[in-house]
Amino acid sequence: MSRAARVRRVPSALRGVSAGAALTAALALTALPTAAADAVRVDRISTATDGTQLPVASSGATVSANGRYAAFTSADPTGGHNTRVYLKDLRTGTLTQVPEDLQYTGGAMISADGRRVAYTNGNRYGKPYVHDRVTGETVQLWPAQPPDGFHELGHAEAISADGRHVAYSIGSRHGLRALYVRDLATGTDEQIALPADGEIWEAAIGAHGRTVAYAVLARTAQGVTHRVYVKDRASGETRLLADGPALSAPSLLPLVVDGRRVLYNGRSADGTPQPYVHDLRTARTEPIGPPGATAAAADPGGRHVLLSRGGGLTLLDLRTARERAVATSGTALPGAVTRQGRSVIFASTADDLVPDDTNGASDVFIDHIH
């Protein structure tokens, strides 16, 4: 999908796990055992409050760290191309639509504490918003003084675990040019990046908003390249983590794990897709998971990484090197794994995961692992 198509798209479209950055040297990979065949307990959560299945497709789900709340996107049951964001209380089963009055709503992400939902909303071109579940307040995110140029749209990129900081990008249909962080407590916006030679592609933010990782799709004389940066908002330091040619494989996914590690997808020296983790304290980068996999998400502590490979999902325990099968067919986004890897939320078109799945559409499920 072209970048122009991405910024024009209906916001509910899944933002996959994107192109990567090549490292200067290949690192050795420890062989991992095959996924274990554990007992599975899967529940469908894209259901109405009374438990009945939704008649439309649902996808793009994230879950709070304690597994209590989930946010996901569904098609509008009244028809057309409209989309809606819903908040699900997994303890009571209550389904609530996030308040909005525009046509296209999606890209939902919930804070780790389950209080706030960031999303993109608009009629023709979307803009970033955040909804407070406790107060009921919804605010649009936009800088008071945007950089020079034409800015007609924006995108919610990431929300910190504590729900206080939201990373968002703004730009035009030709690309997202600037990255900001909104402090919801003070109402201030800080410009994080304004790349002169490219556009913002993905972004992530640490648990307390200090660390921001982001990817830039840059156009150089040698062609298109992807770069992964990380910025320390306290010191102002920006560090380049990786730089390599654009890939046809899925997306870059810079993901800040526990404030000190950055997880992203790249390629090994022979061109095989490979997830990497960079330790900000030691400046060491290592491959994780089997070659050919891409990272989709990680738990808040960074021990468990959700991998996508061959259309299926597995959960990798970095401490034990054990892989656990989650779904043979499914997609997931950052924010899909609860604390300590206890549960994983994902979307799938499979109709045999739970009884009475007869809507013929993609649904959102949660796999209770521990």
C-alpha positions as CSV (number, residue, x, y, z in Angstrom):
1,M,0.0,0.0,0.0
2,S,1.4,3.4,-0.9
3,R,1.9,6.0,1.7
4,A,-0.7,8.2,0.0
5,A,-3.2,5.4,0.3
6,R,-2.3,4.9,3.9
7,V,-3.1,8.5,4.9
8,R,-6.3,8.5,2.8
9,R,-7.6,5.2,3.9
10,V,-10.6,4.5,6.2
11,P,-8.8,4.7,9.5
12,S,-10.1,1.3,10.6
13,A,-7.8,-0.5,8.1
14,L,-5.2,-2.5,9.9
15,R,-1.9,-0.9,10.2
16,G,0.2,-4.0,9.7
17,V,3.6,-4.6,11.0
18,S,5.6,-2.8,8.2
19,A,8.9,-2.5,6.3
20,G,12.2,-2.8,8.1
21,A,15.8,-1.6,8.4
22,A,18.8,-3.7,7.5
23,L,21.5,-3.9,10.1
24,T,25.2,-3.6,9.2
25,A,26.0,-7.2,10.4
26,A,24.1,-10.3,10.9
27,L,23.8,-11.6,14.4
28,A,23.7,-15.2,15.4
29,L,20.3,-16.6,16.2
30,T,19.7,-19.3,18.8
31,A,17.4,-22.0,17.5
32,L,14.0,-21.9,19.1
33,P,11.7,-24.8,19.9
34,T,8.6,-25.2,17.8
35,A,5.4,-23.8,19.2
36,A,4.0,-25.8,22.0
37,A,0.5,-27.3,21.7
38,D,-1.0,-26.0,24.9
39,A,-4.6,-26.1,25.9
40,V,-6.4,-23.0,24.5
41,R,-9.2,-21.0,26.0
42,V,-10.4,-18.5,23.4
43,D,-13.3,-16.1,23.8
44,R,-14.9,-13.8,21.2
45,I,-15.1,-10.2,22.5
46,S,-16.6,-8.5,19.4
47,T,-20.0,-9.1,20.8
48,A,-22.9,-7.0,22.0
49,T,-23.5,-6.5,25.7
50,D,-25.9,-9.4,25.8
51,G,-23.3,-11.7,24.2
52,T,-24.8,-11.9,20.7
53,Q,-22.4,-11.7,17.8
54,L,-22.0,-8.5,15.9
55,P,-23.3,-8.8,12.3
56,V,-20.4,-6.9,10.9
57,A,-16.6,-7.2,10.6
58,S,-14.4,-6.3,13.6
59,S,-10.7,-5.8,13.8
60,G,-7.9,-3.6,15.1
61,A,-8.0,-4.5,18.7
62,T,-5.9,-3.6,21.7
63,V,-6.2,-4.5,25.4
64,S,-5.4,-3.0,28.7
65,A,-2.4,-4.4,30.6
66,N,-4.6,-6.1,33.2
67,G,-6.9,-7.6,30.5
68,R,-10.0,-5.8,31.8
69,Y,-10.8,-3.5,28.9
70,A,-10.4,-3.8,25.1
71,A,-10.9,-1.3,22.2
72,F,-11.6,-2.4,18.7
73,T,-13.0,-1.2,15.4
74,S,-16.2,-2.5,13.7
75,A,-18.1,-1.6,10.6
76,D,-21.2,0.5,11.1
77,P,-24.1,-2.0,11.4
78,T,-26.4,0.6,9.6
79,G,-24.3,0.0,6.4
80,G,-22.1,2.0,4.1
81,H,-18.4,2.4,4.6
82,N,-18.6,4.0,8.0
83,T,-16.6,2.5,10.9
84,R,-16.9,2.8,14.7
85,V,-14.7,2.3,17.7
86,Y,-16.0,0.3,20.6
87,L,-14.8,-0.2,24.2
88,K,-15.5,-3.6,25.8
89,D,-15.5,-4.3,29.5
90,L,-14.3,-7.9,29.5
91,R,-15.4,-8.5,33.1
92,T,-19.0,-7.4,32.7
93,G,-19.4,-7.8,28.9
94,T,-20.6,-4.3,28.5
95,L,-20.0,-2.9,25.0
96,T,-19.8,0.9,24.6
97,Q,-19.3,3.0,21.5
98,V,-16.7,5.7,21.8
99,P,-18.6,8.9,21.3
100,E,-18.1,10.6,17.9
101,D,-20.3,12.0,15.1
102,L,-18.0,11.6,12.0
103,Q,-18.0,8.8,9.4
104,Y,-14.7,7.0,9.6
105,T,-13.4,6.1,13.0
106,G,-10.6,3.6,13.6
107,G,-7.0,2.9,14.6
108,A,-8.1,2.5,18.2
109,M,-5.5,1.9,21.0
110,I,-6.2,1.7,24.7
111,S,-3.9,2.8,27.5
112,A,-2.4,0.1,29.7
113,D,-4.5,1.3,32.6
114,G,-7.7,1.1,30.4
115,R,-8.7,4.7,31.0
116,R,-8.1,6.3,27.7
117,V,-8.6,5.4,24.0
118,A,-6.7,7.2,21.2
119,Y,-8.0,6.9,17.7
120,T,-8.4,8.6,14.3
121,N,-11.7,10.1,13.2
122,G,-12.9,12.1,10.3
123,N,-15.3,12.4,7.4
124,R,-12.9,12.7,4.5
125,Y,-9.5,12.9,6.2
126,G,-9.0,11.7,9.7
127,K,-7.6,13.6,12.7
128,P,-6.3,12.2,16.0
129,Y,-8.5,12.1,19.1
130,V,-8.4,10.7,22.6
131,H,-11.4,9.6,24.7
132,D,-11.4,9.5,28.5
133,R,-13.5,6.5,29.7
134,V,-13.8,7.9,33.2
135,T,-14.7,11.5,32.5
136,G,-16.4,10.9,29.2
137,E,-14.4,13.8,27.6
138,T,-13.1,13.5,24.1
139,V,-10.4,15.9,22.7
140,Q,-8.9,16.4,19.3
141,L,-5.1,16.4,19.2
142,W,-3.5,19.2,17.1
143,P,-0.6,21.5,17.7
144,A,-1.4,25.2,18.3
145,Q,1.4,26.2,15.9
146,P,1.8,23.6,13.2
147,P,5.0,23.7,11.1
148,D,5.0,25.6,7.8
149,G,3.1,23.8,5.1
150,F,-0.4,22.3,4.4
151,H,-1.7,20.0,7.1
152,E,-5.1,18.6,6.4
153,L,-5.1,15.3,8.3
154,G,-3.4,13.5,11.2
155,H,-3.1,10.1,12.8
156,A,-3.1,8.8,16.4
157,E,0.2,6.8,16.6
158,A,0.5,5.6,20.2
159,I,-0.6,6.1,23.8
160,S,1.6,5.7,26.8
161,A,0.9,3.0,29.4
162,D,-0.1,5.6,32.0
163,G,-2.5,7.2,29.5
164,R,-1.0,10.6,30.0
165,H,0.9,11.0,26.7
166,V,-0.3,10.4,23.1
167,A,2.0,10.4,20.1
168,Y,0.3,11.7,16.9
169,S,1.4,12.7,13.4
170,I,0.0,15.4,11.1
171,G,0.4,16.1,7.4
172,S,-1.4,15.9,4.1
173,R,-2.6,13.2,1.7
174,H,0.9,13.2,0.4
175,G,2.4,12.1,3.7
176,L,2.6,12.6,7.4
177,R,5.3,15.2,8.0
178,A,5.5,15.9,11.7
179,L,5.4,13.9,14.9
180,Y,4.1,15.3,18.2
181,V,3.4,14.2,21.8
182,R,0.5,15.6,23.6
183,D,0.7,15.8,27.4
184,L,-2.9,15.3,28.5
185,A,-2.2,16.6,32.0
186,T,-0.9,20.0,30.8
187,G,-2.5,20.2,27.4
188,T,0.9,21.0,25.7
189,D,2.2,19.6,22.5
190,E,5.9,18.8,21.9
191,Q,7.3,18.4,18.4
192,I,9.3,15.2,18.3
193,A,10.3,15.0,14.6
194,L,10.0,17.0,11.4
195,P,12.1,15.0,8.9
196,A,13.2,17.0,5.9
197,D,13.8,14.1,3.6
198,G,10.8,11.8,4.3
199,E,7.6,11.2,6.3
200,I,6.6,9.7,9.6
201,W,5.7,6.0,9.1
202,E,5.2,4.6,12.6
203,A,5.7,5.7,16.2
204,A,5.6,4.3,19.7
205,I,6.0,5.8,23.2
206,G,7.3,4.5,26.5
207,A,5.2,3.8,29.6
208,H,5.6,7.2,31.1
209,G,6.1,9.2,27.9
210,R,9.8,9.9,28.1
211,T,11.0,7.7,25.3
212,V,9.6,8.0,21.8
213,A,10.6,5.7,18.9
214,Y,9.6,6.4,15.4
215,A,10.2,5.3,11.8
216,V,10.8,7.6,8.8
217,L,10.4,6.6,5.2
218,A,13.1,8.7,3.6
219,R,13.8,9.3,-0.1
220,T,17.5,9.5,-1.0
221,A,19.5,9.6,-4.1
222,Q,20.1,5.9,-3.7
223,G,16.3,5.2,-3.3
224,V,13.8,4.7,-0.5
225,T,15.1,3.8,2.9
226,H,13.5,3.2,6.3
227,R,15.1,4.7,9.4
228,V,14.4,3.9,13.0
229,Y,15.0,6.7,15.6
230,V,14.5,7.0,19.3
231,K,14.2,10.3,21.2
232,D,14.7,10.9,24.9
233,R,12.3,13.7,25.7
234,A,14.0,14.5,29.0
235,S,17.5,15.0,27.5
236,G,16.4,15.9,24.0
237,E,18.8,13.4,22.5
238,T,17.7,11.6,19.3
239,R,19.5,8.4,18.3
240,L,19.4,6.6,14.9
241,L,19.0,2.9,15.6
242,A,18.8,1.4,12.1
243,D,18.9,2.5,8.5
244,G,18.1,0.3,5.5
245,P,16.3,-0.1,2.2
246,A,12.5,-0.3,2.2
247,L,11.0,-3.7,2.2
248,S,8.0,-5.4,0.6
249,A,7.4,-7.3,3.8
250,P,5.1,-5.8,6.5
251,S,5.7,-2.7,8.4
252,L,8.4,-1.4,10.7
253,L,6.7,-1.3,14.1
254,P,9.1,0.6,16.3
255,L,7.7,-0.4,19.7
256,V,9.1,0.9,23.0
257,V,9.1,-1.8,25.6
258,D,9.3,-0.8,29.3
259,G,10.9,2.5,28.4
260,R,14.4,1.1,27.7
261,R,14.1,-1.3,24.8
262,V,12.9,-0.7,21.2
263,L,11.4,-3.6,19.2
264,Y,11.3,-3.3,15.5
265,N,11.2,-5.4,12.3
266,G,14.1,-5.5,9.9
267,R,16.0,-7.9,7.8
268,S,19.0,-10.1,8.5
269,A,22.0,-9.9,6.2
270,D,20.6,-12.3,3.7
271,G,17.3,-10.3,3.4
272,T,15.1,-12.5,5.5
273,P,12.5,-10.6,7.7
274,Q,13.7,-10.6,11.3
275,P,12.5,-8.9,14.5
276,Y,15.2,-7.0,16.5
277,V,15.4,-5.6,20.0
278,H,17.6,-2.7,20.8
279,D,18.7,-2.0,24.4
280,L,18.9,1.8,25.0
281,R,21.2,1.4,28.0
282,T,23.8,-0.9,26.4
283,A,23.2,0.2,22.7
284,R,23.2,-3.5,21.8
285,T,20.9,-4.8,19.1
286,E,20.0,-8.5,18.8
287,P,17.6,-10.6,16.7
288,I,14.7,-12.3,18.3
289,G,12.5,-15.1,17.1
290,P,12.9,-17.4,14.1
291,P,13.9,-16.0,10.7
292,G,10.9,-15.0,8.6
293,A,8.8,-13.9,11.5
294,T,7.8,-10.3,12.3
295,A,7.0,-8.9,15.7
296,A,3.4,-7.6,16.1
297,A,3.3,-6.7,19.8
298,A,4.9,-7.3,23.2
299,D,3.7,-7.4,26.8
300,P,4.4,-4.3,28.9
301,G,7.4,-5.9,30.6
302,G,9.0,-6.9,27.3
303,R,9.4,-10.6,28.2
304,H,6.7,-11.9,25.8
305,V,6.7,-10.9,22.1
306,L,3.8,-11.8,19.7
307,L,5.2,-13.0,16.4
308,S,3.4,-13.2,13.1
309,R,4.6,-15.9,10.6
310,G,2.8,-17.6,7.7
311,G,-0.5,-15.9,8.6
312,G,-0.4,-17.3,12.2
313,L,0.5,-15.9,15.6
314,T,2.7,-17.3,18.3
315,L,3.8,-15.8,21.6
316,L,7.5,-16.0,22.3
317,D,8.9,-16.0,25.8
318,L,12.3,-14.3,25.5
319,R,13.5,-15.7,28.8
320,T,12.8,-19.4,28.1
321,A,12.8,-19.2,24.2
322,R,9.5,-21.1,24.3
323,E,6.9,-20.4,21.6
324,R,3.3,-20.9,22.3
325,A,0.7,-21.1,19.5
326,V,-2.0,-18.4,19.6
327,A,-3.8,-18.6,16.3
328,T,-3.2,-20.4,13.0
329,S,-4.8,-17.5,11.2
330,G,-5.0,-14.0,12.7
331,T,-3.6,-10.4,12.9
332,A,-2.7,-8.3,15.8
333,L,-1.5,-4.8,16.7
334,P,0.8,-3.2,19.2
335,G,-1.0,-3.4,22.6
336,A,-2.3,-6.9,21.9
337,V,-0.6,-8.6,24.8
338,T,-1.5,-8.2,28.5
339,R,0.8,-8.0,31.4
340,Q,3.2,-11.0,31.8
341,G,1.8,-12.4,28.6
342,R,-1.3,-13.7,30.2
343,S,-3.6,-13.0,27.3
344,V,-3.4,-12.1,23.7
345,I,-6.1,-10.2,21.7
346,F,-6.3,-10.7,17.9
347,A,-8.6,-10.5,14.9
348,S,-9.4,-13.5,12.7
349,T,-11.8,-14.6,10.0
350,A,-11.8,-18.2,11.3
351,D,-15.2,-19.4,12.2
352,D,-14.2,-22.4,14.4
353,L,-12.5,-20.7,17.3
354,V,-15.8,-20.3,19.3
355,P,-19.2,-21.9,19.0
356,D,-21.9,-20.3,16.9
357,D,-19.6,-18.0,14.9
358,T,-21.9,-17.6,11.9
359,N,-21.6,-14.0,10.9
360,G,-19.2,-14.7,8.1
361,A,-17.0,-11.8,9.1
362,S,-13.7,-11.0,10.9
363,D,-14.1,-11.0,14.7
364,V,-12.0,-10.1,17.7
365,F,-10.9,-12.8,20.1
366,I,-8.9,-13.1,23.2
367,D,-6.7,-16.1,24.0
368,H,-6.3,-16.7,27.7
369,I,-2.8,-18.2,28.0
370,H,-2.1,-18.2,31.7
